[in-house]
Amino acid sequence: PLHFELHSSISSISEDTWDACHSSSPFLKHSWIRCLEESNCASRSTGWVPQHVSIRIGKQLVGYVPLYIKEHSLGEFVFDQSWAEAAYRNRIDYYPKLLSGIPFTPATGDRILWMPSV
């Protein structure tokens, strides 16, 4: 069976296993994301609450997803303000939302990181 585990900080995830999965983007390296979190750039106070996901099949780690809970759309390069405004006009809660991405980084690339064996 597939298992998911939430991590409230990338520091609770092994740098070796995260980087074994990472794509060619330097912005997905464990050290980059850890720096954003430890400097409070990506923190509750800035509206970037880390909720990274580890993915396992049985006991075998197969990947990670960099994930954040967002209370606003500031500092992201997902241009969804019109969706948020439409939801507000229709009395629908748009926030909080989940965002799989890298804070303050307009780089394209993978957002689900798989172990090489997958």
C-alpha positions as CSV (number, residue, x, y, z in Angstrom):
1,P,0.0,0.0,0.0
2,L,0.9,3.6,-0.6
3,H,1.8,5.7,2.6
4,F,2.2,9.4,2.9
5,E,3.8,11.2,5.8
6,L,3.8,15.0,6.5
7,H,6.9,16.8,7.6
8,S,6.5,20.3,9.2
9,S,10.2,21.1,8.4
10,I,12.6,19.8,5.8
11,S,15.0,19.4,8.7
12,S,13.1,16.3,9.7
13,I,13.9,14.7,6.4
14,S,17.3,13.2,5.7
15,E,19.3,15.4,3.3
16,D,20.9,12.3,1.7
17,T,17.5,10.7,0.8
18,W,15.9,14.0,-0.3
19,D,18.9,14.8,-2.6
20,A,19.0,11.3,-3.9
21,C,15.5,12.1,-5.4
22,H,16.0,15.6,-6.4
23,S,15.8,16.8,-10.0
24,S,18.5,18.8,-11.8
25,S,17.1,22.0,-10.3
26,P,19.4,23.6,-7.6
27,F,16.2,25.1,-6.0
28,L,15.0,21.6,-5.1
29,K,18.2,20.7,-3.1
30,H,17.6,20.0,0.6
31,S,20.1,22.7,1.6
32,W,18.3,25.4,-0.5
33,I,14.9,24.6,1.1
34,R,16.4,24.2,4.5
35,C,18.0,27.7,4.1
36,L,14.6,29.2,3.2
37,E,13.0,27.6,6.3
38,E,15.8,28.3,8.8
39,S,16.0,32.0,7.7
40,N,12.3,32.3,8.2
41,C,11.8,33.2,4.5
42,A,9.5,30.1,4.2
43,S,7.8,30.1,7.6
44,R,4.4,30.6,9.2
45,S,5.2,34.3,9.7
46,T,5.6,34.8,5.9
47,G,2.6,32.6,5.0
48,W,4.7,29.5,3.9
49,V,3.9,26.7,6.3
50,P,6.0,23.7,5.3
51,Q,4.1,20.4,5.0
52,H,6.5,18.3,2.9
53,V,5.3,14.8,2.0
54,S,7.3,11.6,2.0
55,I,5.9,8.8,-0.2
56,R,6.4,5.1,0.6
57,I,5.3,1.9,-0.9
58,G,5.2,-0.4,2.1
59,K,8.4,0.5,4.0
60,Q,10.3,1.6,0.9
61,L,10.8,5.3,0.4
62,V,9.9,6.2,-3.2
63,G,9.8,10.0,-3.2
64,Y,9.0,13.4,-1.8
65,V,6.8,16.4,-2.5
66,P,7.8,19.9,-1.4
67,L,4.5,21.2,-0.1
68,Y,3.3,24.4,1.7
69,I,0.1,25.6,3.3
70,K,-0.6,29.1,2.1
71,E,-3.0,31.7,3.5
72,H,-2.3,34.1,0.6
73,S,-0.7,34.1,-2.8
74,L,2.2,36.4,-2.0
75,G,5.7,35.2,-2.9
76,E,4.6,32.5,-5.3
77,F,4.7,32.4,-9.1
78,V,1.3,30.7,-9.5
79,F,-0.9,33.4,-10.8
80,D,-4.2,32.4,-9.2
81,Q,-5.4,35.8,-7.8
82,S,-8.4,35.8,-10.2
83,W,-9.4,32.4,-8.8
84,A,-9.1,33.8,-5.2
85,E,-11.1,36.9,-6.2
86,A,-13.8,34.7,-7.8
87,A,-14.0,32.5,-4.8
88,Y,-14.3,35.6,-2.5
89,R,-17.1,37.0,-4.6
90,N,-19.0,33.7,-4.3
91,R,-18.4,33.4,-0.6
92,I,-16.1,30.3,-1.1
93,D,-13.0,29.9,1.0
94,Y,-10.0,29.8,-1.2
95,Y,-7.5,29.9,1.6
96,P,-5.8,28.0,3.1
97,K,-4.5,26.2,0.1
98,L,-1.8,23.7,-0.6
99,L,1.0,24.6,-2.9
100,S,3.6,22.3,-4.3
101,G,6.5,24.6,-5.2
102,I,9.5,26.4,-4.1
103,P,9.0,29.7,-2.2
104,F,9.9,32.9,-4.1
105,T,11.3,30.9,-7.0
106,P,10.0,31.4,-10.5
107,A,11.8,28.2,-11.8
108,T,10.0,25.5,-13.6
109,G,10.7,21.8,-13.1
110,D,9.7,18.7,-11.2
111,R,7.6,19.1,-8.1
112,I,7.3,15.4,-7.3
113,L,10.8,13.9,-6.5
114,W,11.2,10.2,-7.2
115,M,14.0,7.9,-6.0
116,P,16.0,6.8,-9.1
117,S,14.8,3.2,-8.7
118,V,11.1,4.2,-9.2
